[in-house]
């Protein structure tokens, strides 16, 4: 092995070999285990959230693969309708090419596929760098032929089941992209805005209880008043009881609108009067439906004021607008220009009560960056309530478990108050809705135009036009667990791997993706008895990776860290360039550059994939958010170095040895101890992974590898190599190799590259049958073995305490590590004497002792520094070795601490309330602490007397 661990020299070479050999494929043997990757957007690149979730999925996949399961980690990507369409349109514009509309639908779709072939695989190459052991030969894409068939099939069946319908309802509308978008694609931003208080004159000479002839309404969107349908007051608001059923003369448009009573109104807020605009506000929409108000749309799909409003009833049917008009002065104005003009008109009419500063949350489209408008449009919907009932019961009955469990409450809160799902989008890139219209507007749904004509017996001269809309991206991804396995065909893959085992996902898409997958799967997949089949048995919910200050990572904050930069390293100049590229604001770019210089004055050093993965696993607590810690990453890079150097030590001391030799083997106490410690580590590590406690698994592996194996065991082998018999040498070499080989297997799921590289050298010496295709990832995972050396474990732990005690005295006395010492032991029972006699070589070598002697009583020892291991005293004569005053000060400090601890214990035992309520074992523990504390105090006081006489 090379002297230095250099991950960049091994990682890509190893991954290429794994992929070429087909090691990621299901074995076809054993019980199935399947994880479906949350399909990343085809436009995307690897970010910290991906790196985090992929590390956890790959850890589980490698663990189960090694444990004998027929393992599939299904890979694929999402066509990302809006994002991809925008990317390609921008590319065409940058190249001065034809626009989307100039190309036409088919021509534009062809350009998208060209882009996908050239640039759409960025993230899959980055996934390889992370070590993802997905079966690339099964890679799927939500727009590929097979998945497109599944999407059409689901749409048609849901329509035939009465669960899909078309209707006019309010949606989030992006006026730049001119499409409906989902709530997940809306980003609510805090904004310093204004709230306008407007006077609405009362009609028919009516006045309020205090004699005013108007009501005051407050609004953050004055332009929508052109579509007001009524004014609402709370039914119990005494100020307006006499106004129920009366009318307002709506200013500027000269239209009478009613005053309605509705408990939606907060009578404590503002004037207690609310303008209701059902076609332009989601809450108003519900109030308007309740009171059968007209839905008056005043905006175009680009958010300009219409010349003539569109008026609909509560069923979404267009009605005669009658006297509902829009003043010519506002027609054709852009929405914010209209806002300004309307406010000026109110002021000119003396109807502007006041303008107040107002902190408001404004919805923006996360792709377009423009303010979203609620807009009344024709869309396709899924009637989800019947689907949600079945999906909710699956979690209630425990067929699907959420980890952590509290996320079930989030799931239930959404599912029990679910709204119909708008599934249509006004885009070209995506699955086109399989619906056709004739000249009269009749709609026909089918898998193809030919099927529609045949099913409905339509003549050839009946002209049909397919719906121009495409389906929401979430619609196809909701089918992900079964469409990727070949549904609607009943394939062997579907029989083998469905239901899948665990879904690893973020809490922010529990409703948008997780819930919809459950609903769709349980509707379409049934077992042999007809029982709905769940898509997965466990949902492991991750938190967000934030920066070290707990802030969400974003380009505008300049705190994004690219996982590949931590793997490969990046200079400060390159890091600043990557964070500020394409920024239009010079001040923002400079601020980010300054932050970067302060945070990473020397750039980011290369750490390798394994260190990054181990850090992510170690941070995977069950909390919602995780603060990134570069120091932890540095520490786990050191951990990789430690493992590398320990392996070099093992190889250097065993390179002439073969585990297949029939030489006599004698295991030392250290050998027996490390075997048992490793066995216990396997048990703990497996339990942690089985319970999705990746953080605990990482800590268990770190503790054993660094402290037990590297720090202790490797040191304990040196006395054997220096003076052991041939049988002892064989025993220690055998143990070194077998434990290291098994440890590499244990660590492999989290740290795949370094373990493979070392294992290739260790395995042949450890007696593992290997050939040119052998890989650690297909070896059996370590199993918990029956205890063989229980006494050895206890003896070794005692010896470690003795060595630590002597080393502690050295440190406290400022004695040189090379200074040989004599030790006198008092209070030794038979077990202590046996342990010392059997292990003198370990004790003398690791504690640097000249001699070890027994004395009958502590008072036989000369003035000494004393350490306690249990009840046994270890005296190190200090005459001529120590600074007397410093030692007295140390003892005084120790005595003070023991007295303090004793005071607390005595206080507890003197407290009748504590004694009466505490369990018996707790009382016993406190009494034991009292006895031990008093004994320790007595020994320290005697020791002080001795030191004082030096």
N, C-alpha and C positions, 0 to 999 in steps of 0.2 A: 504493500500500500504506500501511496505517496505520503511524505512526511506531513504535508499540510492538507487539510480538508478544503477543497475548492469545488463548490457545488456546480459552477458553470461548466466544469470539465466533465461532469457525469450526467446531469439531469436530462438534457435533450437526447443524448445518445441512448440512455436507458429507456426513455419513453418511446422512442422510435422502434427500439427492439421489441418492447412489449406489444405495441400496436401491430407491427409486422407479423409477429408470431401468433396473433389472434388471442392473446391471453385474457382480453376483456369479455370474450364471448361467454354466454351461459354454457356450463359444462354438460348439461343434459342429465346430470346425476344428482340425486338427493332432493330434498324438499325445495320448493321454489321460494325465492326471495327477490322482490322487485321494488325498485324505486323509480318513480317517474320524475325526470328533471323538470322543474318549472321552466317552461321554454323561454329562453331569453329572446328579446327582440332582435330580429335579423339586422337591424340598424345599429345594434348596441356594441359596446366593448366592455371588457371585464372591469368591474368596480369592486369596492370592498365588500358590498353586500353579496355579490356573486361569489367572491373568494371565500367568504365566511360560510355561506350555505353549501357551496360545492365541497369545501373541506369536510363538512359534517356528513354530507351524502357519500362522499368517496370513502370516508372512514368506515361508515356502516357497511358499504358495499364490499370493501376489501376484507373487513372482519368476517362477514357472512360467507364470502367466497372461500376464504381460508378455512372456515368452519364446516365446509362440506355442502353448502347450499348451492342449488342451481340458480345462479345469481344473474340478474339483469338490471343494469342501470340504463334505462331508456333515455336516449338523448334526442334532442330536436330543438327547433327554434320557431318563433312565432312571426307571422308575416307583418305584424305591427302596422295596421292599415294606415292610420294618419301619419305616423312617423315616416314610414317608407315613402308614401306619396309625396311628402314634403321634401325628403332628401332628393328624390329623383327630379322633382320640379326645380329645386335649387340647382342641381347639377346641370340640367338643361339650360337654365338661365345663365349660369356661369360660363357655359360653352357657347352662348349666343345661339342656341339651338331653337327649334320650334317649341312653342308652348304646348301644354297638355291639350288645350282645346284645338290647336292647329293640327296636332297629331291625330286627334280623335281617340276614342276609347281604346280600340284594339291596338292602335299604334303606340299609345302611351303604355298600355299593359306590357307590350313587347319590350319597351325600354326599361320597365321595372325589372322584368326577368333578366335582361342583359346586365343591369346593375347588380342584381342578386348574385349572378354567376361570378361577376368580377370582384365585388366588394362586400358581399353579404356574409362572408365567412370569417370576419375578423375575430369574433368572440370564440369561435370554435378552435382557432389556432391558439388563442390565449388559454382556453380550457386545457389544452394539451400541456401547456407550460405549468399549469397548476397540478398536473398529475391525475386529472380526471380519468378514471378507468371505465368510461362508458363504451358501449358497443357501437363503434362508429359505423359499422356496416348496417346498422338498423336506424341510422339517423333519419328523422322525419321532419317535415316542414308543414305548417298548417295549411299551405296552399298546394301541397303535392296532390297527385291524382287520387290516391287512396283516401286521404283525409277529406278531400273535397267531396268524394262520394258519400262519406259518413255525414258531412255537414248537410248535404242535400237531403239525405235520408231522414235525418233528425228533424229538419224543418218540415218536410212533408208529413211525417207521422204526427208531429205535434199539431200541425194545422188540422189534420184529419181527426185528431183527438179533441179538437175544440180548444186547444191550449195556446194557439197562435192566432192573433187577429190584427187587423189594421184599424187604426183610429187616430183622431186628431186630439192630441194632448200636449200639455206643456212639457218642454224638454230644455236641457242646457244646450244653447245654440252658440256655436262659434262663428261670428259674422265674417271673420277673415277666411276660414277654411270652408265656410258655408256647409256645415254639417252638425248634426246632433253629436254630443259627446257624453261620456259617462261621468258620474260624480268623481270617479278616480282620476279623471283627466282634468278636473277643475282644481285650481290652486287658489285657496282663499288667502289674500294678502292683507295685512293690516295697512290701513290708509288714513292719512289725515285729510278728511274731507269736510263737507258742509252738510247741514240739514236745514232745509228751507221750510219755514212756517207760513202756510198760505191760508188766506181767508176764502172760505167758500160761502157765498151768500145763501141764506135760507129763502125758499120760494114761498109765494102766496102770502107774504106779509107776516109770516111766523117769526117769533123771536124766542131766544133762550130764556131760562128762568131769571137771568140777570139783565134781561132787556136787550141783548145784542141780536142783530139781524144776520149774523153769520156764525159759522163754526170755523175753528182753526185746525187744519190738518198739518202734520209734519211729514216731510218726505226727503229722501236722499236722491230721488230720481224724478225731478219735476216734469221731465219730458213724457213720462208715462201717464200724466193726468189726462192726456188727450184720449186715453182709453178707459178712464174711470167708469165703473158701472154703478157704484153706490158708495155711500159713506157708512161705516159701521161704528156703533157705540156699544158699550157693555150693557146687557139687559138690566143690570141692577144699579147702574150709575144714575143717581137721583137727579143729576144736573140735566139729563137728557130724556127722562122718562116720557115727557110730553111730546118728544120729537119722533118717537117710533112711528114709522109709516109716513112721516112727512117727507118733504123733498128739498133738494138743493138745486139752485141754478148754477150748473157747472160753468165756471168762468171760461172765457175765451172761445168756447165752442157752443155756448148758448143751448145747453141740453139739460133737461130735467133728469135728475137721478135720485133714487129713494134713499132714505136713512133707514138702516136695518139694525136690529139688535142681535149681537153675537158675542158669546163668551170668549171668542178668540181675542177680543180686545183687552188690553191691559189698561184698566181705568186709572191706574196710578201713573202711567207714563204719558208725559206731555199733556195735551188737552183731553185725552181720552177719546179722541175721534180719529178714525183711520180711514184713509181713502182706499178703496178696493178696486184693483185693476186686474181682473182675473186672467187676462191674456199675457201678462208681463210679470207675474210674481207667483211663486209656488204656493205660498200661504193664501194669497188672495184667490188663487185658482180654486182651492178647497172651499173657501168661504163663498165664492161666487156660485159654485155648484150647489152648495147647501141651500142658497136662497134663489136658485134658478135665474141668476143674472146672466145677461148676454156677455159673451167673451169677445172683446173688441181689440183686434190686433191693429196696431198703428205703425209697425215697423216692417221693412223689407228684410230679406234674408241677409242683406249686408248692413243692416242697422241704420237705414235711412227712413225718414218719415214718409209714409205712403201718401199718395194723392187722395185715395179713397180707402177708408178703413175696411178690414175684413171682419165680418160679424158672424159668430157661430153660437148655437145654443149649447146647453150643457152636454149634449150627446155628440158634439163636434160637428154638427150639421150646419152648413152655411145657411144663413137666413137673410132676408131683405134688410139692408142697413137702414132703410127709411131715412129718418132725419139725422142719423148719426153721420157726421161729416168731420173733416179736418180743415181748419182755417187755411186759406191759401198761403198765408205768410209763413207757415211752418212746413208746407209740403216740400219734399225733396231734400230737406236739411239732414245732414249727418246727425246722429243722436246727441252728441255733445254740443254741437252748434245749436240744435233745437233746444237743449236744456237752457243755454244762455239766453236764447231769444224768448223762451217762455217765461223765464224769471223776469226779464226786462218788461215783458207785457204785463205781468202781475204787478210789478212796481208802478208802471205807468197807470194802471187802473186803480191804484191805491189798495191793492189786495195782498201786498207782501208784508206780512206781520213782522218777521225778523229772519236774519240768517245767522245761524250759530255754528261754531266749530264742532266737528263731530268725528270721533274715531270710529272708523267703519271697516268691516271686512269686505273686500271687493273680490268677486270671483274672476279669475283669469284662466284662459286656456293654457295648459302647461306646454303645448306645442306651439301655438300661434303667438302667445304672449299678449293677446287682446282681451278686453273685458267681455265676459260671457253674458249673453242675454237669455233670460227665459223667453221662449218663443213657442207659439201655438202652431204645430205643424202636423202633417200626416206622417205617421210612423208605424212600424210593425212592432208588436208587443208579444211577450210570452206571459200568459196568465199563470203566475208562479205559485199562488196559494196552495193548490192541490199538491204540487211537487214539494213545496216547503214542508208540508205536514209530514210526509214520509221521511224527508231528510232530517227533520228535527227529531223524530222518534228514534232514528238510528243512533243519534248521539245520546239521547235520553236513556236508551236501552244498553248503552255501552258497546254497541257494535263498532263505533268509531270513538277512539280515545284522543282527547287533546292533551298535549304535554307542552307547557304546564297546564294543569287542569282549569285554571281560572279563565282561560280563553274560551271555554265552553259558554260562559256567561255572555261574552261578546257575541258569540255565534247565535245563542238563543235570542238575545235582544233584537238582533236583525231579523232573524227568521220568523219571530212571532209578531212582527210588525212590518211584514214584507209588502212591497209595492210591485206592481207589474213591471216587467223588464223591457225597456226600449232596446230593441235589437237591430234596428236599421240605422245605417250611416250613409250620408250623402257624399260618398267617395267613389272612385273607380277601382282602386286597388283593394281587393278583398273577395269574399265569396258573394257573387251576385245573387240576389234573392230570387229563388226559383218560382216566380209568380209572373203571370202574363195578363195583359189587359186587352180587351177588344175595344172597338170604337165607342161603344156605349159606356165604357168604364167598368164592365164586369171583370172580376178578377178570377183567375184560374191558377191553382197551385199544383205543381207536379215536378217530377224529376227532370223533365225535358219538355220542350215544346211539342215533340211528337207524342209523348205520353198524355199531355194535356188535350191535344186534338183528339186522340183516340178515346180517352176517358170521357170527354164531354161531347163526342161525336160532332166536332166542329168541321164545317166544310173547308176545303182548301182555300176558298176565296175570302174566308174570314181572316182579316189582318190582325195579328197578335203582336204586341210589343212587350218585351220583358221589362220588369221593374228595373229602374236605373240604379236603385240603392244597393249597397252591399251590407253584409251582416257585421255587426259589432265583433271586433276581434275576440272579445271574451266569449262569444258564442262558440267559435271553433275550439278555443282552448278549454272550454267546459267539457268537451268530449275527449280530452287528452288521454285519460287513463285507458280508454277502450279503443278509441279510433287509431291510436298508434300501434295497437296489437292486431289490427286487421278487421275490426268490426266495420260494416255489418255482417261480414262473413264470420262464421263460427270457427275461427282458425285454431290451430294447436297452440299458438302463442297465447291466444285469449284464454283457452282452457287452462294453460299452464301457469300464467303469471297474473291472472286477474281473479280476485281482487289483489291489488298491489299491497305492499306491507306498510310503508311509511311515506308520508309526504312531508318534505321539509320546506317551509315557506315563511314569509313574513306576516306579522299580525295585521298589516295594513291591507292585505287582500283576502282576509278570511271570508268576507262577504262576496267580493267581486269575482273571486276565482274558486276558493275552496267550497263555499256553499253551493255554487252553481255546478261544480263537478259532482257533488253529492246528489243534487237534485236530478241532474241529467242521467247520471249512471244508474240510479235506482229506478228511474222510469223506464230505461231501455234494456237494462241487463237483469235477468232473473236466473236463479239457480234451477236445478232440475226439478225442484218442488214448486217452482214459480215464485219463490221468495225474492224480493228485490235485493240486488247485490250491491254492496258498498264499493266505492272506488279504491279505498285504502282503509287499513285498520287503525292507523295512528297518524295524527297530524302533529308534527313537532314544530312548534311556532318559535321562530327566532326573533330577536330584537333588532334594532338598528345599530349599525356601527357608526358611532359619532367620533369627533376628534377628541384630543386629550382634555379639552375644556368642556366636553359634553355638548358641543354645538353640532348640529346636523351638518354633514359634509356637503358643500355646494361650491360650484365654480365661482359664484359671485362673492363668496366669503374667502376664497383662496385657500381653503383648508382641505381640499380633496387630495387624497394620497392614492396613487395608482399602485395596485398590488404588484405589477410587474416591475415598478421602480424599486420596490423593497426586495424583490427577488434578484434583480440584475444590478441595482445601484444606479444612481443618476447624479450628475454634477449639479451644483447650485445653479449655474447658468441655464442648464437644460431644464431644471425644475421650474425656474421662474418663467422660462419661455413656454413650457407646457401649461402653466397655470394662467398665463396672461394672453395667450394667443387668441386672435380674433376678437379681442376686447375693444369696444368702440370708445370707452371712456378712459382717457389717459390718467385721470386722478385715481380711478378704481384700480387700474393696472399697477400704478405706482404703490398704492396702499398694499396690494397683494404681494408685490415684489418685496416690500419692506417687511411684511409679516413673514414671508418665506425665508428671508435672510436671517431673521431673528430665530426662527424655528429650526432651520437647517443650515447653519453657517457654513458647513462643509458639504452640503448636499446630503444624499442618502447613500450609505454604504451598501454594498451587495450583501444580502443575508442568505439567499438561496430559498428554494421553495419549502424545504422541510422546516426551516425555522419559522417561516410565515405560517405554515399550516399548524405547527405546534402552538404558536401564539394564539391563533384563532380558536383552536380547540380549548386552550387553557382559559380563554376569556368567555367561553360559551356557558355562562351561568344562566339560570332560569329567569333572570330579570328581563325587562323589556329592552332596555338600551345598554349598549356596551361602549365604554370610552376606550378608544384606541390608545395604546401605550407603547411608544417606541422603545422605552427601556426594557419592557418585557421582551420585545423582539430581539434586542441586543442580547439579553440574557439567554434566550433560547438558541440564538446563533452560537453562544458559548457552550450551550448544552450539546449541540451537534459536534462542536470541536472536542468536547469531553468524551463523547461516545467514540469518535474517530480515534482519538489518541489512546483510549482504553483498548480499543480493538487492535491497534498497532502493538500495544504491549502484549496482548494475548497472542497475537500471531508470532511476534518475535520469540516468545517463550514456548511456542508449541509447533513451530514450523517443521520440526523433524519428527513430530508425533502423529500417530494415526489412531483414531478411536477404535479402529478395527483390529489393532494389535491385541494379542491374547496375553499381554504382560499382566503380572499381578498388580492389583490396584488397592491402595489403602487410602481411604478418604480422611483427611484431617478434620479437626473440629470445624475449621473455617469452611472447608468444602461442604460438610454436612449442613452447616448453618446457612450458607448462601443458597443451597438447594431448597431448604425449607422457606427461606425468606422469599425466594422467587416464586415458589408454589403459592404462598400467601398473596403475593403481588398479583399473580394470575387470577386468583379468586376475586380479589378486590377490583381489578381492572375490568374483568368480564362483567361483574355486577354493575359497575359504573356505566359501561357502554350499553348494557341491556336496558338500563333505566334512562338512557339519553343524557347522562351527566358527563358530557365530554370534558368539562372543566375538572371534575374529580379524577377522571381517567388520566388526563394529562399530568395532574399533580401526583398521582400514584406512580405513574411511570417515571416521572422526574425524580421523585424521592428514592425509588429503588435504584435507578440507573446511576445517579450522581452520588448519592450518599452511601448506599449499601454496597453496590457493586464496585464502583470506581474508587470511592474514598476508602472504604473499609476492606472489601474482599481483596482487591488487587494488592493492597499493602500486606494483608495477611498471607498472601502467597509468597512473599519475598523470603521469609525465614525458611520455607520449604525449599525454594530454589537454591538458597544458600547452603543448607545443611540437611536436606531431607534424604531419606532412603530412596532407592529406585522405585519401590512400590508407592511411596508417598509422592514422588515426582509424577509418576503416571496418574495417580489419583487427582492431583491438583491440575495437571494439564487436561485431563479428561473433563473435570468439572468446569474449568475455565471455558473450554470450547463448547460443551453442551449447554451451559447456562447462557453464554453469549449468543449462541445460535438460536436458542429459544427466546431470548430477550429481543433479538432482532425481529423474530416473527411477531412477538407481542407488540412492538413499536411500529411495525410496518403499516398498519392501516392509517396512522396519523403521519408517519414520516416515511413515505414509500421509497424515495430515491437513495438516501444514505444507507438505509437498511438493505436494499438490494445490492448496492455496491460492496458493502462489507460482507454480506452473506455469501456472495459468490466466492469469496476467499476462505471464509470460515467453514462453510458447509462441508466441503470434502474432508477437511481435517476432523470435523465432528462426526464423521461416519455417515453423512447423508449421501445417498446415491444421487449423483448428478450427471447431467449430460449438457450438450451445448444449448439446449432449449430450457434448461431448468431455471426456475425463477422462484424467488421467495413468495411471490404473491399467490402461488398455487400450492404452497406447503400447508400442512395441517396447522391450525391455530393451536397454541398451547392449551392443554387441558389441566384442570386441577387434579393433582395426584394425591393418593392417600399419604398421610403423614408417615415419614420413615425415621426422622431424626429429631424427635421431640426434645429429648434431653440435650442434644447438641445445641438446639436453638436457645434453650434456657441458659446453658453454660456460656455460649458465645455472647449473648446479650449481657451477661454478668461481666465477662472479660472486657467487653467494650466499655462498660461503666468504669471499670478500674483504670483502663487506659485513659479515658476522658478525665477521670479524677486527677491522675498524675499529671496529665498535660495541663489541666487547669491550674494546679499548684505551680507548675513551671511558669505559666503565663503571669499569674498573680505575683510570684516572687521575682519576676524578671530573670529567671534562670535560662541560660542558653539551651537551645534544643539539643545541642551536642553534649551537654554536661551529663555524664553518667551519674545516676543516683542509686542510693540504697533504699530499700523499702522494708519496714518492719510491720508485721501484721499482728494485730491483737483482736481477740474476740472471734477467732475463726472456728467454725464448727467443722464437722467432717466433710460436708459438701464443699465448703470453701477450700479446705486443705486439698481435696481431690482435684478441684478445678485448678488450683495453683500448680500442683505437682504435674498434672497432665499437660499443662499449657505454659510451662515456664518459658519456652522458646518464644512463643507469641508475645507474652508479657514483656520479656526482657528486650526483644527486638523493637516492638512498637512503642513501648514506654521509655526506651533507652535506660534500662536499669542494669546496674552492676550485679546486684544481689537482691534476693528476696528471702526474708527470714521470718519465722514465727516467734512471737513472744507471748507469754501467758497473760500478762496484764498490761494495760496501757501505761501504768506508772513505771514500767520497766524501760520504756522508751526514753531516750534523751530528748532534749528540747527539739521538737519537730513540728513541721507543718502536717496537719492531719486532714485526711479526707475520709468521708463515710460512704460506704457502699452497702446499703441496707443497715445492718447493725455492726458490720465489720469495720474496724478502724485500720487505715493505712497511714503509717507514720513515716515521714521522710525527714531524717535528721538534718537540721538546718545550720548547725554550728559551722561558721566559716562560709556559709553560702548565701545568707540573706541580709537584708537591711532590717535590723531589729525594729526600728521605729515604724517603718512602713508596714511590717507584718502586724504589729500591734494595732495600727490604725485599721488595717483590713479586718482583723478579728473584732475590733470594736464595732465596725460597720455591720459585720455579720451578726454579732450579738444583738445589736439594735434592731435589725430586721426580724430576727427570730422572736424577740420580745414583742415586736409589733404584731407579728402573725399570731403569737400565743394570745395576745390581748383580744384579738378578733374572735379566736376560737372560744376562749373563755366567756366572752360576751354573748356569743350565740348560745352556749350551753347553760348560761345563767338566765337566759331569756325564756320565761315559762311559756310564752306564746309560741316561740319557735319549737321548743321541746315537745309541746302538746300536739303540734300540727305536723311536724316533719316526719317522714317515713322512718321506720326503724333502721334501715340501711344507711340513711343520711346521718342519723344520730351516731351510729357506730363509726362512720367515717370521721366525724368530727372528734369523737373520743380517741380514735387512733391518731389523728393529727395532733391532739393534745399530748398524748404519750410520746410520740416521736419528737414533737417540738421541745418538750421538756428534756428529753434525752440529748437532743442536739445542743440545747442551751448549756447543759451541764458539761458536755464534751468541749464546746467552744470556750467555756470559762476555764476549764482545766488547761486547755491548750494555751490560753492567754497567760495563765500563770507560768507555764513552762517557758514560753517565749520571753516573758519578762525577766526570767532568771538567766538568760543567755549573757 
